[in-house]
Amino acid sequence: MNKTFTQDDIDQRLGSFRVFTQNDADDVLRNEGEITEIVSGGTLAEFMDTVTLFFQMLKDYFAGIYKEVPVGTIAAIIGSLAYVLCPADLVPDFIPVVGYLDDAAVIAGCISLTKYDVQKYKEFKERKGVEA
Protein backbone atom coordinates (compact mmCIF):
# COMPACT_ATOMS: atom_id res chain seq x y z
CA MET A 1 0.00 0.00 0.00
CA ASN A 2 1.31 3.45 -0.94
CA LYS A 3 0.78 5.99 1.84
CA THR A 4 0.72 9.69 1.11
CA PHE A 5 2.28 11.74 3.88
CA THR A 6 0.87 15.07 4.98
CA GLN A 7 3.14 17.93 6.00
CA ASP A 8 2.40 17.11 9.66
CA ASP A 9 3.50 13.49 9.08
CA ILE A 10 6.71 14.68 7.48
CA ASP A 11 7.45 17.18 10.25
CA GLN A 12 6.76 14.54 12.89
CA ARG A 13 8.88 11.84 11.24
CA LEU A 14 11.86 14.09 10.52
CA GLY A 15 12.39 14.91 14.18
CA SER A 16 16.05 15.68 14.78
CA PHE A 17 16.90 15.67 11.07
CA ARG A 18 15.61 19.22 10.79
CA VAL A 19 19.03 20.74 11.42
CA PHE A 20 21.78 21.09 8.84
CA THR A 21 24.64 23.49 8.47
CA GLN A 22 25.58 25.51 5.43
CA ASN A 23 28.75 23.38 5.31
CA ASP A 24 26.60 20.25 4.98
CA ALA A 25 24.73 21.79 2.07
CA ASP A 26 27.94 23.06 0.47
CA ASP A 27 29.55 19.60 0.76
CA VAL A 28 26.58 17.92 -0.91
CA LEU A 29 26.35 20.49 -3.70
CA ARG A 30 30.12 20.52 -4.25
CA ASN A 31 30.06 16.72 -4.63
CA GLU A 32 27.04 16.54 -6.94
CA GLY A 33 29.07 14.83 -9.68
CA GLU A 34 30.37 12.14 -7.36
CA ILE A 35 26.96 11.53 -5.81
CA THR A 36 25.22 11.28 -9.17
CA GLU A 37 27.95 8.92 -10.40
CA ILE A 38 27.35 6.66 -7.38
CA VAL A 39 23.58 6.78 -7.86
CA SER A 40 23.63 6.26 -11.62
CA GLY A 41 25.01 2.73 -11.40
CA GLY A 42 23.82 -0.55 -9.99
CA THR A 43 21.47 -0.72 -7.02
CA LEU A 44 20.74 3.02 -6.89
CA ALA A 45 20.12 3.68 -10.60
CA GLU A 46 16.33 3.62 -10.19
CA PHE A 47 16.64 6.75 -8.02
CA MET A 48 18.61 8.83 -10.55
CA ASP A 49 15.71 11.00 -11.72
CA THR A 50 14.71 11.83 -8.16
CA VAL A 51 18.28 12.55 -7.06
CA THR A 52 18.66 14.91 -10.03
CA LEU A 53 15.44 16.63 -8.93
CA PHE A 54 16.76 16.80 -5.34
CA PHE A 55 19.84 18.68 -6.58
CA GLN A 56 17.71 21.08 -8.65
CA MET A 57 15.52 21.72 -5.60
CA LEU A 58 18.53 22.37 -3.34
CA LYS A 59 20.10 24.76 -5.84
CA ASP A 60 16.84 26.67 -6.29
CA TYR A 61 16.31 26.77 -2.52
CA PHE A 62 19.77 28.16 -1.74
CA ALA A 63 19.61 30.59 -4.66
CA GLY A 64 16.35 31.96 -3.24
CA ILE A 65 14.41 30.92 -6.35
CA TYR A 66 12.22 28.44 -4.48
CA LYS A 67 11.58 28.89 -0.76
CA GLU A 68 8.19 27.13 -0.46
CA VAL A 69 9.73 24.10 1.18
CA PRO A 70 10.07 23.26 4.87
CA VAL A 71 13.56 23.23 6.33
CA GLY A 72 12.95 19.63 7.39
CA THR A 73 12.59 18.59 3.77
CA ILE A 74 15.82 20.35 2.82
CA ALA A 75 17.56 18.71 5.79
CA ALA A 76 16.27 15.26 4.80
CA ILE A 77 17.49 15.71 1.23
CA ILE A 78 20.90 16.95 2.33
CA GLY A 79 21.20 14.14 4.88
CA SER A 80 20.27 11.41 2.41
CA LEU A 81 22.62 12.70 -0.28
CA ALA A 82 25.44 13.08 2.24
CA TYR A 83 24.80 9.51 3.38
CA VAL A 84 25.21 8.25 -0.19
CA LEU A 85 28.50 10.14 -0.45
CA CYS A 86 29.92 8.70 2.76
CA PRO A 87 31.74 5.41 2.05
CA ALA A 88 31.82 4.44 5.73
CA ASP A 89 28.11 4.10 6.34
CA LEU A 90 26.06 1.34 7.95
CA VAL A 91 27.01 -1.22 5.28
CA PRO A 92 30.35 -0.20 3.69
CA ASP A 93 29.96 0.58 -0.01
CA PHE A 94 32.90 -1.61 -1.06
CA ILE A 95 30.95 -4.79 -0.21
CA PRO A 96 29.62 -6.10 -3.55
CA VAL A 97 25.85 -5.95 -4.10
CA VAL A 98 24.81 -5.24 -0.49
CA GLY A 99 27.14 -2.26 -0.08
CA TYR A 100 24.60 0.12 -1.53
CA LEU A 101 21.44 -1.41 -0.08
CA ASP A 102 21.53 0.88 2.95
CA ASP A 103 22.07 3.87 0.65
CA ALA A 104 19.03 2.75 -1.38
CA ALA A 105 16.98 2.48 1.80
CA VAL A 106 17.99 5.99 2.89
CA ILE A 107 17.15 7.48 -0.52
CA ALA A 108 13.82 5.58 -0.63
CA GLY A 109 12.99 6.82 2.87
CA CYS A 110 13.80 10.39 1.87
CA ILE A 111 11.63 10.07 -1.23
CA SER A 112 8.77 8.82 0.91
CA LEU A 113 9.17 11.61 3.45
CA THR A 114 9.56 14.42 0.93
CA LYS A 115 7.10 13.22 -1.72
CA TYR A 116 4.59 16.00 -1.06
CA ASP A 117 7.17 18.80 -1.19
CA VAL A 118 8.93 17.36 -4.23
CA GLN A 119 5.59 17.22 -6.07
CA LYS A 120 4.96 20.87 -5.20
CA TYR A 121 8.43 21.73 -6.50
CA LYS A 122 7.76 19.88 -9.78
CA GLU A 123 4.53 21.86 -10.18
CA PHE A 124 6.47 25.08 -9.50
CA LYS A 125 8.96 24.15 -12.23
CA GLU A 126 6.13 23.37 -14.65
CA ARG A 127 4.48 26.74 -13.94
CA LYS A 128 7.79 28.43 -14.68
CA GLY A 129 8.05 26.48 -17.93
CA VAL A 130 11.14 24.56 -16.82
CA GLU A 131 11.28 20.79 -17.10
CA ALA A 132 11.82 19.11 -13.75
C-alpha positions as CSV (number, residue, x, y, z in Angstrom):
1,M,0.0,0.0,0.0
2,N,1.3,3.4,-0.9
3,K,0.8,6.0,1.8
4,T,0.7,9.7,1.1
5,F,2.3,11.7,3.9
6,T,0.9,15.1,5.0
7,Q,3.1,17.9,6.0
8,D,2.4,17.1,9.7
9,D,3.5,13.5,9.1
10,I,6.7,14.7,7.5
11,D,7.5,17.2,10.2
12,Q,6.8,14.5,12.9
13,R,8.9,11.8,11.2
14,L,11.9,14.1,10.5
15,G,12.4,14.9,14.2
16,S,16.1,15.7,14.8
17,F,16.9,15.7,11.1
18,R,15.6,19.2,10.8
19,V,19.0,20.7,11.4
20,F,21.8,21.1,8.8
21,T,24.6,23.5,8.5
22,Q,25.6,25.5,5.4
23,N,28.8,23.4,5.3
24,D,26.6,20.3,5.0
25,A,24.7,21.8,2.1
26,D,27.9,23.1,0.5
27,D,29.5,19.6,0.8
28,V,26.6,17.9,-0.9
29,L,26.4,20.5,-3.7
30,R,30.1,20.5,-4.3
31,N,30.1,16.7,-4.6
32,E,27.0,16.5,-6.9
33,G,29.1,14.8,-9.7
34,E,30.4,12.1,-7.4
35,I,27.0,11.5,-5.8
36,T,25.2,11.3,-9.2
37,E,27.9,8.9,-10.4
38,I,27.3,6.7,-7.4
39,V,23.6,6.8,-7.9
40,S,23.6,6.3,-11.6
41,G,25.0,2.7,-11.4
42,G,23.8,-0.5,-10.0
43,T,21.5,-0.7,-7.0
44,L,20.7,3.0,-6.9
45,A,20.1,3.7,-10.6
46,E,16.3,3.6,-10.2
47,F,16.6,6.8,-8.0
48,M,18.6,8.8,-10.5
49,D,15.7,11.0,-11.7
50,T,14.7,11.8,-8.2
51,V,18.3,12.6,-7.1
52,T,18.7,14.9,-10.0
53,L,15.4,16.6,-8.9
54,F,16.8,16.8,-5.3
55,F,19.8,18.7,-6.6
56,Q,17.7,21.1,-8.6
57,M,15.5,21.7,-5.6
58,L,18.5,22.4,-3.3
59,K,20.1,24.8,-5.8
60,D,16.8,26.7,-6.3
61,Y,16.3,26.8,-2.5
62,F,19.8,28.2,-1.7
63,A,19.6,30.6,-4.7
64,G,16.3,32.0,-3.2
65,I,14.4,30.9,-6.3
66,Y,12.2,28.4,-4.5
67,K,11.6,28.9,-0.8
68,E,8.2,27.1,-0.5
69,V,9.7,24.1,1.2
70,P,10.1,23.3,4.9
71,V,13.6,23.2,6.3
72,G,12.9,19.6,7.4
73,T,12.6,18.6,3.8
74,I,15.8,20.3,2.8
75,A,17.6,18.7,5.8
76,A,16.3,15.3,4.8
77,I,17.5,15.7,1.2
78,I,20.9,17.0,2.3
79,G,21.2,14.1,4.9
80,S,20.3,11.4,2.4
81,L,22.6,12.7,-0.3
82,A,25.4,13.1,2.2
83,Y,24.8,9.5,3.4
84,V,25.2,8.3,-0.2
85,L,28.5,10.1,-0.4
86,C,29.9,8.7,2.8
87,P,31.7,5.4,2.0
88,A,31.8,4.4,5.7
89,D,28.1,4.1,6.3
90,L,26.1,1.3,7.9
91,V,27.0,-1.2,5.3
92,P,30.4,-0.2,3.7
93,D,30.0,0.6,0.0
94,F,32.9,-1.6,-1.1
95,I,30.9,-4.8,-0.2
96,P,29.6,-6.1,-3.6
97,V,25.8,-5.9,-4.1
98,V,24.8,-5.2,-0.5
99,G,27.1,-2.3,-0.1
100,Y,24.6,0.1,-1.5
101,L,21.4,-1.4,-0.1
102,D,21.5,0.9,3.0
103,D,22.1,3.9,0.6
104,A,19.0,2.8,-1.4
105,A,17.0,2.5,1.8
106,V,18.0,6.0,2.9
107,I,17.1,7.5,-0.5
108,A,13.8,5.6,-0.6
109,G,13.0,6.8,2.9
110,C,13.8,10.4,1.9
111,I,11.6,10.1,-1.2
112,S,8.8,8.8,0.9
113,L,9.2,11.6,3.5
114,T,9.6,14.4,0.9
115,K,7.1,13.2,-1.7
116,Y,4.6,16.0,-1.1
117,D,7.2,18.8,-1.2
118,V,8.9,17.4,-4.2
119,Q,5.6,17.2,-6.1
120,K,5.0,20.9,-5.2
121,Y,8.4,21.7,-6.5
122,K,7.8,19.9,-9.8
123,E,4.5,21.9,-10.2
124,F,6.5,25.1,-9.5
125,K,9.0,24.1,-12.2
126,E,6.1,23.4,-14.7
127,R,4.5,26.7,-13.9
128,K,7.8,28.4,-14.7
129,G,8.1,26.5,-17.9
130,V,11.1,24.6,-16.8
131,E,11.3,20.8,-17.1
132,A,11.8,19.1,-13.7
